Amino acid sequence: MAPPRVVVFAALPPLVLGLRRAFIAAIGLAELVLGSLFYLRPQLAFGLLGRPVLDPVIGRQYGLFLVSVALMYAILASDPVRYRRLIWVAIAQRVAEFGGAVSDWRAGALSASSFILVAGTEVGLVVLLACCAAGGASRRTERVDRAPLDVWLARALNAFGGLQLFWALLSTICVQLGARLLGWKLHDAYTTQQQGFALMVIGLTSLFAGSDVHRNRALIWVPICSQALGIANAVYELRSGTITLTIAIVQWAIEGVIITTLLSLAAPEREFDRRTPTVSPLV
């Protein structure tokens, strides 16, 4: 029998909870719109930033990663108390975006007016997200029975999250090294850095899911979404002639294995739940 553990449940007035959900959902919607623009209308997306389209492939990849980031926000908005610690992942993203804006401004790649707008927005979002992370939870001791493969699912999520953070590091701080490892000529350092921030969110979300796979099971759809979109995008890039068939096959194989592994390890819980109550309060 599983040992007792602390479980958090909502203890917020409905209006406050509703406002938190709406605020977080609005951020997610903005990420989804931005990602769609970068993938479908790159000229418009880069034009809004006052930047030329230097590398369409990186722009499309960035757009797809933002879709996965938007999914994280959607899951967080569905229950901001249950996933309240995930808010710190969103705060980390905003802080990283602020740091990127400072770096671009100091390098002369961002005008003073644009820097003030971006920096002010990110600081405001950090403050509001920190307010959402504070309070609003009560504690209750309950007994939780885990699915048999939860340990392996946690390991898979942690490994995937660590890999995404590694690529995030290579996309933000060690950009030249990342380009050499991939054999890719760096044309757009700005978008590559932005892509790194999105990879950071996906990686941290995966690690958060792996920290408690029973409670955070819905979050496995974030890494699965990122890999599924990668498979679909490889089809587009292959037809566009930007990648070879060999590269596409390797990408499909790797991402297909990741998706299959996560789904296979998560699926047994459905059968397990029919036999054993997932959560039962202690008496």
Secondary structure, DSSP 4 states (H G I P E B T S, - for coil): -PPEEEEEEE-S-HHHHHHHHHHHHHHHHHHHHHHHHHHH-HHHHHHHTT---S-HHHHHHHHHHHHHHHHHHHHHHH-TTTTGGGHHHHHHHHHHHHHHHHHHHHTTSS-HHHHHHHHHHHHHHHHHHHHHHSS-EEEEEEEEPPPTTHHHHHHHHHHHHHHHHHHHHHHHTSHHHHHHHHT-----HHHHHHHHHHHHHHHHHHHHHHH-TTTTGGGGHHHHHHHHHHHHHHHHHHHHTSS-HHHHHHHHHHHHHHHHHHHHHHTHHHHHHHHS-SEEE--
